[in-house]
Amino acid sequence: MSTVRKGQAPAKLNRDEFRLVFSRNFFNPSFEKVGKELAAVEQVAWENYVNSEKSPVTVKAGPGAADPDYDLSVEWKEASDRLKAAAARQMDRDTQSRVLIICASARNDGSCPSEISKTWRLSKLCEELLLAEGFEPDLLDLSLLTSDYDRHIHPCKACASTAMPLCHWPCSCYPNHSLNQNNDWMNEIYEKWVSAHGVIILTPVYWYQVPATLKLMIDRLVCADGGNPDPSSTHGKKAEEAKALEENWDYPKHLAGRAYGLVVHGDVAGIESTRRSLSDWLDWMGLISASPTSQLDRFVGYYGSYADSHETLDEDTAFQEEVRNVARAVGTAVRDIRSGKSLPANRGMGNPRKK
């Protein structure tokens, strides 16, 4: 087994440093009237921090786990149970076909930009078409990260790079109550992905890349591609145990078989490379491109005014219809996959390079 390398992380904050960081959450002078109460809360938070109380409420892993006596986080166990139930519903042929529509723009009119995004408008076109064709659309608006109170997608901690079995499905890195890394949105988002029969991602281009809102979600979906559904097998985050397990790991693809479509738009550059990077990622995850029509990249107002971009989109009815065609293509693919008419081209093939 390879050696677990150490020596990068800094030491914990001392008491004074912790107080300074804690107090930044209460900069508003209105909190002065509850100063004594906040001091008491700070003391408890300090104790939780120095004792590394990541998951203070636990339940036994129970029958079927590698270690039934292991203390699992209640929050992780509840999320895992919801994903299992969602997977069962997704496989039930009597359920309505569900398509997850992801609006990846960081802009909405409830935050600093004060205006809705073009991506939101395009997402609504997909939602309206799929609803009219008998699907159950589920619109996930990632811009809520910028406008909602204390909503987060915390960054991936890259457990998979130590060993794939250390990356749990769903992610067990959050919440981490000792570090105040709470209110993570991903457990709800995992359930949306698992419940879906098809996925459409609509995104603008920010500096030749996808927005941070989308990249955060993408990175946290690494556990869906090879992740370990049993944290008791590694006793939480025991790197040595995970490294030993990886020698015979089968890298389960928890979201494989779903149809996907893409809409990428920009104003100057980067649309093709962004669309390709997204399709490469989804292909790797085992999702199925609905058709060539389901992958679209277009400029809206090439080198035009930002201020007039919504009016430019109003006039580009061809682009609007192309977006509807992405939704139509994904809908058709979902029907074909669920009926057994369409099967993955690589079905039955062994993967000589598992990862």
Secondary structure per residue as TSV (DSSP state, phi and psi in degrees):
chain	resnum	aa	ss	phi	psi
A	1	M	-	360.0	139.6
A	2	S	-	-69.6	155.2
A	3	T	-	-75.9	140.6
A	4	V	-	-82.6	115.9
A	5	R	-	-85.3	141.5
A	6	K	-	-130.7	163.3
A	7	G	-	121.9	7.9
A	8	Q	-	-97.3	-42.2
A	9	A	S	-68.3	139.0
A	10	P	-	-73.2	167.0
A	11	A	-	-69.1	161.2
A	12	K	-	-62.9	155.4
A	13	L	-	-62.0	146.4
A	14	N	-	-82.0	178.1
A	15	R	H	-61.3	-43.5
A	16	D	H	-68.2	-40.0
A	17	E	H	-63.4	-41.7
A	18	F	H	-61.7	-44.0
A	19	R	H	-59.7	-40.3
A	20	L	H	-63.9	-46.2
A	21	V	H	-65.6	-44.6
A	22	F	H	-58.5	-42.6
A	23	S	H	-68.3	-19.7
A	24	R	G	-64.0	-23.3
A	25	N	G	-72.2	-11.8
A	26	F	G	-129.2	44.0
A	27	F	-	-66.5	-32.0
A	28	N	S	-59.2	126.7
A	29	P	G	-57.0	-19.1
A	30	S	G	-63.5	-19.7
A	31	F	G	-77.2	-10.1
A	32	E	G	-61.6	-28.6
A	33	K	G	-71.2	-13.0
A	34	V	G	-119.5	33.0
A	35	G	H	-58.9	-42.5
A	36	K	H	-64.4	-42.4
A	37	E	H	-64.7	-40.6
A	38	L	H	-65.2	-36.0
A	39	A	H	-62.3	-38.0
A	40	A	H	-67.6	-41.1
A	41	V	H	-64.9	-40.3
A	42	E	H	-60.8	-39.2
A	43	Q	H	-63.6	-42.8
A	44	V	H	-64.9	-43.0
A	45	A	H	-61.3	-39.2
A	46	W	H	-61.3	-45.2
A	47	E	H	-62.8	-41.4
A	48	N	H	-63.7	-37.1
A	49	Y	H	-67.8	-50.6
A	50	V	H	-68.9	-25.4
A	51	N	T	-92.0	2.2
A	52	S	T	52.9	48.6
A	53	E	-	-83.8	75.7
A	54	K	S	-66.3	-49.6
A	55	S	-	-125.7	86.2
A	56	P	-	-73.6	-17.9
A	57	V	S	-117.9	121.3
A	58	T	E	-130.3	168.0
A	59	V	E	-144.4	149.6
A	60	K	E	-63.7	141.7
A	61	A	-	-59.8	-38.5
A	62	G	-	82.9	-177.1
A	63	P	T	-57.0	141.7
A	64	G	T	93.1	-17.1
A	65	A	S	-82.8	155.2
A	66	A	S	-59.1	-37.6
A	67	D	S	-129.2	92.8
A	68	P	T	-58.9	-22.4
A	69	D	T	-90.6	0.2
A	70	Y	S	-70.8	141.5
A	71	D	E	-86.2	103.0
A	72	L	E	-86.9	147.4
A	73	S	E	-60.2	130.3
A	74	V	H	-59.1	-39.8
A	75	E	H	-65.3	-39.9
A	76	W	H	-67.1	-43.1
A	77	K	H	-61.5	-42.4
A	78	E	H	-64.5	-40.7
A	79	A	H	-64.8	-43.4
A	80	S	H	-61.5	-42.5
A	81	D	H	-63.7	-38.0
A	82	R	H	-66.1	-37.7
A	83	L	H	-67.0	-38.5
A	84	K	H	-63.8	-41.9
A	85	A	H	-66.2	-39.8
A	86	A	H	-64.5	-39.4
A	87	A	H	-64.3	-38.1
A	88	A	H	-66.1	-41.4
A	89	R	H	-65.6	-39.3
A	90	Q	H	-63.5	-33.6
A	91	M	H	-83.1	-13.6
A	92	D	-	-74.6	115.0
A	93	R	T	-67.5	-14.8
A	94	D	T	-85.5	-6.1
A	95	T	S	-84.2	157.5
A	96	Q	-	-68.8	141.2
A	97	S	-	-67.4	132.6
A	98	R	E	-117.8	132.3
A	99	V	E	-122.1	123.6
A	100	L	E	-86.8	122.4
A	101	I	E	-109.7	120.1
A	102	I	E	-110.6	115.9
A	103	C	E	-93.1	111.1
A	104	A	-	-96.4	-4.6
A	105	S	-	-65.5	146.7
A	106	A	S	-87.3	-1.4
A	107	R	-	-97.2	133.7
A	108	N	-	-152.2	169.9
A	109	D	T	-81.5	2.6
A	110	G	T	-98.5	3.4
A	111	S	S	-127.1	-167.7
A	112	C	T	-53.0	-36.2
A	113	P	T	-64.3	-25.7
A	114	S	-	64.1	21.7
A	115	E	S	-152.8	146.2
A	116	I	-	-65.5	161.9
A	117	S	-	-94.0	155.8
A	118	K	H	-64.9	-33.3
A	119	T	H	-60.9	-39.3
A	120	W	H	-61.8	-42.8
A	121	R	H	-62.9	-41.8
A	122	L	H	-66.8	-37.0
A	123	S	H	-62.5	-39.4
A	124	K	H	-66.5	-32.1
A	125	L	H	-60.2	-44.0
A	126	C	H	-64.7	-43.7
A	127	E	H	-60.5	-46.4
A	128	E	H	-63.2	-42.3
A	129	L	H	-66.1	-45.7
A	130	L	H	-66.4	-37.0
A	131	L	H	-63.4	-42.3
A	132	A	H	-66.4	-26.0
A	133	E	T	-94.8	11.2
A	134	G	T	92.2	9.7
A	135	F	-	-90.3	165.8
A	136	E	E	-105.2	94.3
A	137	P	E	-77.7	144.4
A	138	D	E	-127.8	104.2
A	139	L	E	-90.8	114.5
A	140	L	E	-102.1	113.2
A	141	D	E	-101.3	101.6
A	142	L	T	-71.4	-11.4
A	143	S	T	-67.7	-13.3
A	144	L	H	-62.0	-19.5
A	145	L	H	-61.6	-27.1
A	146	T	H	-96.6	-12.8
A	147	S	H	-119.4	-19.5
A	148	D	S	-87.0	152.3
A	149	Y	T	-72.6	120.8
A	150	D	T	55.4	34.2
A	151	R	-	-95.8	135.8
A	152	H	B	-140.2	149.0
A	153	I	-	-115.9	101.6
A	154	H	-	-69.3	152.1
A	155	P	-	-68.8	151.2
A	156	C	-	-63.5	139.3
A	157	K	-	-95.8	4.4
A	158	A	-	62.0	39.5
A	159	C	G	-58.7	-34.2
A	160	A	G	-59.5	-28.7
A	161	S	G	-75.7	-16.7
A	162	T	T	-80.8	-48.4
A	163	A	-	-172.6	137.2
A	164	M	G	-57.5	-39.4
A	165	P	G	-65.7	-12.6
A	166	L	G	-78.5	-15.3
A	167	C	S	-92.8	106.4
A	168	H	B	-90.5	148.6
A	169	W	S	-113.6	113.2
A	170	P	S	-73.0	172.0
A	171	C	-	-56.4	131.8
A	172	S	-	-105.8	5.9
A	173	C	S	-70.6	-25.6
A	174	Y	-	-130.5	152.2
A	175	P	-	-71.3	151.4
A	176	N	B	-117.3	97.3
A	177	H	G	-68.8	-27.8
A	178	S	G	-68.6	-27.5
A	179	L	G	-103.8	7.1
A	180	N	T	60.7	31.8
A	181	Q	B	-97.4	76.2
A	182	N	-	-120.8	-174.5
A	183	N	-	52.9	43.5
A	184	D	B	-82.3	132.5
A	185	W	S	-82.5	-13.7
A	186	M	H	-66.2	-32.7
A	187	N	H	-60.7	-37.9
A	188	E	H	-67.5	-39.2
A	189	I	H	-69.3	-40.4
A	190	Y	H	-54.9	-44.0
A	191	E	H	-63.1	-36.6
A	192	K	H	-64.9	-42.7
A	193	W	H	-64.5	-45.2
A	194	V	H	-63.9	-36.8
A	195	S	H	-71.9	-21.1
A	196	A	-	-81.0	146.8
A	197	H	S	-97.6	-20.7
A	198	G	E	-145.7	155.7
A	199	V	E	-135.2	134.0
A	200	I	E	-122.9	122.7
A	201	I	E	-106.3	124.8
A	202	L	E	-116.9	126.7
A	203	T	E	-147.1	144.8
A	204	P	E	-82.4	173.5
A	205	V	-	-106.0	126.2
A	206	Y	B	-114.1	110.0
A	207	W	T	50.6	53.2
A	208	Y	T	68.2	11.3
A	209	Q	B	-136.8	172.6
A	210	V	-	-76.0	157.5
A	211	P	-	-61.8	156.2
A	212	A	H	-58.6	-32.3
A	213	T	H	-57.4	-45.2
A	214	L	H	-73.8	-41.2
A	215	K	H	-63.4	-36.9
A	216	L	H	-58.9	-45.3
A	217	M	H	-65.8	-43.1
A	218	I	H	-58.1	-48.3
A	219	D	H	-62.1	-37.4
A	220	R	H	-76.6	-8.5
A	221	L	G	-88.7	5.2
A	222	V	G	-59.8	-30.9
A	223	C	G	-69.0	-18.0
A	224	A	G	-76.7	-12.6
A	225	D	B	-118.5	80.2
A	226	G	T	103.9	1.6
A	227	G	-	-69.8	155.1
A	228	N	B	-90.6	117.0
A	229	P	S	-81.5	3.7
A	230	D	-	-133.0	89.2
A	231	P	G	-60.9	-20.0
A	232	S	G	-68.3	-21.2
A	233	S	G	-70.1	-20.8
A	234	T	G	-115.9	9.2
A	235	H	T	47.4	54.5
A	236	G	T	80.5	-123.9
A	237	K	T	-108.4	53.8
A	238	K	-	-87.7	100.7
A	239	A	H	-60.0	-39.1
A	240	E	H	-60.9	-43.6
A	241	E	H	-66.0	-39.3
A	242	A	H	-66.1	-40.3
A	243	K	H	-61.5	-39.8
A	244	A	H	-65.7	-38.5
A	245	L	H	-68.4	-30.7
A	246	E	H	-67.4	-17.8
A	247	E	T	-58.3	-29.9
A	248	N	T	-125.2	31.9
A	249	W	-	-78.6	142.5
A	250	D	-	-103.2	2.3
A	251	Y	-	48.9	66.0
A	252	P	-	-65.1	136.5
A	253	K	B	-99.4	99.2
A	254	H	T	-75.0	-14.7
A	255	L	T	-118.4	9.6
A	256	A	T	-62.4	150.9
A	257	G	T	94.5	-6.3
A	258	R	-	-85.3	146.2
A	259	A	E	-80.2	152.0
A	260	Y	E	-140.5	156.4
A	261	G	E	-138.8	159.5
A	262	L	E	-136.5	139.1
A	263	V	E	-129.9	116.1
A	264	V	E	-119.1	128.5
A	265	H	E	-131.6	151.3
A	266	G	E	-151.5	-177.5
A	267	D	S	-120.3	-16.7
A	268	V	S	-138.5	-50.4
A	269	A	S	-159.6	166.8
A	270	G	-	93.6	0.6
A	271	I	H	-71.9	-40.3
A	272	E	H	-68.8	-45.3
A	273	S	H	-66.2	-35.4
A	274	T	H	-67.7	-43.7
A	275	R	H	-62.0	-40.9
A	276	R	H	-66.0	-40.9
A	277	S	H	-64.6	-36.7
A	278	L	H	-68.7	-42.6
A	279	S	H	-67.9	-36.2
A	280	D	H	-61.8	-42.8
A	281	W	H	-63.1	-47.3
A	282	L	H	-67.0	-37.9
A	283	D	H	-60.4	-44.5
A	284	W	H	-60.1	-37.1
A	285	M	T	-72.0	-9.3
A	286	G	T	92.5	9.1
A	287	L	-	-78.2	164.5
A	288	I	E	-118.6	121.5
A	289	S	E	-62.0	127.7
A	290	A	-	-63.2	-39.4
A	291	S	-	177.9	169.1
A	292	P	G	-56.8	-30.8
A	293	T	G	-66.8	-21.1
A	294	S	G	-84.7	-0.4
A	295	Q	E	-121.4	113.2
A	296	L	E	-130.0	133.9
A	297	D	E	-133.9	130.6
A	298	R	E	-146.1	151.5
A	299	F	E	-90.3	144.6
A	300	V	S	-115.1	107.0
A	301	G	S	67.4	62.6
A	302	Y	T	-53.5	119.2
A	303	Y	T	55.7	24.9
A	304	G	-	-89.7	-177.0
A	305	S	-	-74.6	134.0
A	306	Y	S	-61.9	-39.6
A	307	A	T	-61.2	-29.4
A	308	D	T	-101.8	10.3
A	309	S	H	-65.6	-33.6
A	310	H	H	-66.8	-40.0
A	311	E	H	-64.7	-37.3
A	312	T	H	-62.1	-42.1
A	313	L	H	-65.1	-37.0
A	314	D	H	-54.7	-41.2
A	315	E	H	-78.9	-21.9
A	316	D	-	-89.0	72.5
A	317	T	H	-69.2	-26.0
A	318	A	H	-64.7	-43.1
A	319	F	H	-62.6	-42.1
A	320	Q	H	-58.7	-41.6
A	321	E	H	-71.5	-33.6
A	322	E	H	-62.6	-37.2
A	323	V	H	-64.6	-42.5
A	324	R	H	-61.0	-36.3
A	325	N	H	-65.0	-33.3
A	326	V	H	-59.6	-46.7
A	327	A	H	-63.6	-40.2
A	328	R	H	-62.7	-43.0
A	329	A	H	-63.7	-42.5
A	330	V	H	-66.0	-41.1
A	331	G	H	-59.6	-44.0
A	332	T	H	-63.2	-43.6
A	333	A	H	-63.7	-39.7
A	334	V	H	-61.3	-45.8
A	335	R	H	-60.3	-44.0
A	336	D	H	-66.0	-41.2
A	337	I	H	-66.1	-45.1
A	338	R	H	-68.6	-28.9
A	339	S	H	-84.8	-9.9
A	340	G	T	86.5	1.9
A	341	K	S	-69.3	-33.9
A	342	S	S	-118.5	130.5
A	343	L	-	-125.8	150.4
A	344	P	-	-55.8	136.7
A	345	A	T	-62.9	-26.2
A	346	N	T	-97.0	15.8
A	347	R	T	-60.7	132.5
A	348	G	T	86.4	-7.8
A	349	M	-	-87.1	136.4
A	350	G	-	-80.0	146.0
A	351	N	-	-94.9	113.0
A	352	P	S	-74.3	-11.4
A	353	R	S	-127.8	81.4
A	354	K	-	-74.4	129.4
A	355	K	-	-172.7	360.0
